[in-house]
Amino acid sequence: MSTAQTKLGRIEISPTAIASIVSQAVSSTYGVVGIAPKNLANEVAHVFQRDARHGVNVAVKGGQIVIDVHVIVEYGTRISSVANSIMNLVKFNVERAIGVPVGQVNVHVEGLRISSPD
């Protein structure tokens, strides 16, 4: 949990709230087809409920946020360019929204998907 202290009190931001920001940023990145589950248990759980943390892991270490994102990329796009775009966009959006530095954004490409020619 990310915490900031002000003269009026304390602000706590949950990892789920940060994961929502990350999911929105990743979904809007060119070349990303979808967010992949972190593991089989998450895939089964996702069938029964919509979770903002689906495919996103957020941890706070030493006052910085570490984010892991599992994605499926469009076949034919340059994977390294898509991953760099995800890293930059996620870092920018999270830091702008909550004002806490992002230490790492790790992108795990779980698969490629070929879009239909329609």
LOLUM-263335 format. One line per field, with one value per residue (C-alpha): residue in one letter; residue number from 1; x, y, z. Coordinates in pm, 1 decimal. Each point is the difference from the previous one (the first is absolute). Layout:
N
aa <- (A, ...)
i <- (NUM, ...)
east <- (X, ...)
north <- (Y, ...)
up <- (Z, ...)
end
This chain:
118
aa <- (M, S, T, A, Q, T, K, L, G, R, I, E, I, S, P, T, A, I, A, S, I, V, S, Q, A, V, S, S, T, Y, G, V, V, G, I, A, P, K, N, L, A, N, E, V, A, H, V, F, Q, R, D, A, R, H, G, V, N, V, A, V, K, G, G, Q, I, V, I, D, V, H, V, I, V, E, Y, G, T, R, I, S, S, V, A, N, S, I, M, N, L, V, K, F, N, V, E, R, A, I, G, V, P, V, G, Q, V, N, V, H, V, E, G, L, R, I, S, S, P, D)
i <- (1, 2, 3, 4, 5, 6, 7, 8, 9, 10, 11, 12, 13, 14, 15, 16, 17, 18, 19, 20, 21, 22, 23, 24, 25, 26, 27, 28, 29, 30, 31, 32, 33, 34, 35, 36, 37, 38, 39, 40, 41, 42, 43, 44, 45, 46, 47, 48, 49, 50, 51, 52, 53, 54, 55, 56, 57, 58, 59, 60, 61, 62, 63, 64, 65, 66, 67, 68, 69, 70, 71, 72, 73, 74, 75, 76, 77, 78, 79, 80, 81, 82, 83, 84, 85, 86, 87, 88, 89, 90, 91, 92, 93, 94, 95, 96, 97, 98, 99, 100, 101, 102, 103, 104, 105, 106, 107, 108, 109, 110, 111, 112, 113, 114, 115, 116, 117, 118)
east <- (0.0, 132.5, -29.9, 48.9, -17.7, -141.7, -68.5, -367.8, 54.2, 119.1, -80.4, 15.2, -24.8, -65.1, 180.4, -340.7, -48.0, 347.2, -73.5, -309.9, 214.8, 249.0, -271.6, -145.8, 342.2, 94.9, -332.8, 49.4, 351.3, 41.1, 80.8, -154.2, -280.9, -75.5, 123.3, 90.7, -58.5, 301.9, -61.8, -264.2, -169.8, -46.9, -138.4, -264.5, -85.8, -34.7, -277.1, -212.5, 79.9, 141.6, 315.5, 202.0, 312.8, -47.2, 348.4, 144.8, 209.6, 77.9, 249.1, 147.4, 368.5, 210.7, -246.0, -17.7, -261.0, 94.7, -250.0, -14.0, -232.1, -84.7, -117.3, -94.6, 145.0, -125.8, 188.8, 209.4, 78.2, 349.9, -22.2, 280.3, -165.1, -336.2, 164.4, 188.8, -321.9, -174.9, 284.5, -0.4, -378.4, -54.0, 278.9, -133.1, -366.3, 66.1, 243.0, -235.7, -302.3, 145.0, 327.6, 209.8, 306.5, -20.2, 322.9, -63.0, -252.8, 64.2, -183.2, -55.5, -117.3, -207.1, -101.8, -69.0, -336.3, -76.8, -292.3, -258.7, 48.2, -349.3)
north <- (0.0, 341.9, 259.2, 377.3, 221.5, 352.9, 257.6, -95.2, -374.5, -311.5, -112.2, -372.6, -136.2, -372.3, -220.4, -70.1, 370.7, 19.4, -316.2, 170.8, 288.5, -247.4, -206.1, 310.4, 114.7, -342.9, -47.1, 326.9, -89.3, -68.5, -365.0, -138.9, -247.0, -72.2, -51.4, -360.9, -180.8, -32.9, -371.3, -273.1, 82.3, 361.3, -113.6, -214.2, 278.6, 250.0, -212.3, 56.7, 362.8, 310.6, 95.0, 317.4, -189.8, -258.5, -34.4, 282.6, -33.6, 311.3, 7.8, 285.7, -45.4, 265.6, 278.9, -81.6, -190.4, -314.9, -108.7, -328.1, -13.8, -315.4, 78.6, -154.1, 187.6, 33.3, -227.4, 202.1, 288.3, 53.8, -155.5, 209.2, 322.7, -101.2, -96.9, 332.6, 188.9, -188.6, 79.7, 371.5, 40.6, -191.8, 188.7, 337.0, -70.7, -144.0, 273.5, 270.9, -150.4, -71.1, 193.1, -295.6, -100.1, -321.6, -196.1, -272.8, -102.7, -358.2, -117.5, -373.6, -86.7, -314.7, -50.4, 134.4, 20.7, 31.7, 229.8, -98.2, 174.1, 157.7)
up <- (0.0, -96.7, 276.1, 4.8, 307.1, -20.5, 269.0, -15.3, 29.8, -179.1, -354.4, -75.8, -352.3, -34.4, -253.1, -158.8, -71.9, -155.0, -201.8, -143.1, -124.4, -146.8, -173.0, -163.1, -122.7, -135.2, -177.4, -188.6, -121.5, -371.3, -67.2, 319.0, -67.6, 364.8, 352.1, 75.9, 329.8, 229.3, 48.9, -40.1, 331.2, -108.7, -333.9, 171.4, 246.2, -285.3, -151.1, 311.6, 81.4, -166.2, 186.9, -63.9, 99.1, -275.6, -154.0, 209.9, 315.0, 206.9, 287.6, 202.5, 81.4, 168.3, -69.8, -371.1, -194.3, -190.5, -265.6, -193.2, -300.9, -196.6, -354.4, -332.9, -297.7, -356.7, -239.4, -243.8, 235.4, 132.9, 346.7, 150.6, -119.0, 144.8, 331.2, 17.5, -73.9, 282.4, 241.2, -82.1, -2.0, 325.0, 179.1, -119.5, 83.9, 346.8, 103.2, -131.4, 176.9, 343.6, 20.2, 117.9, -203.8, -200.3, 41.8, -256.7, -260.0, -106.7, -311.3, -49.4, -351.7, 49.9, -361.2, -345.7, -170.5, -368.6, -66.7, -257.7, -338.0, 23.1)
end
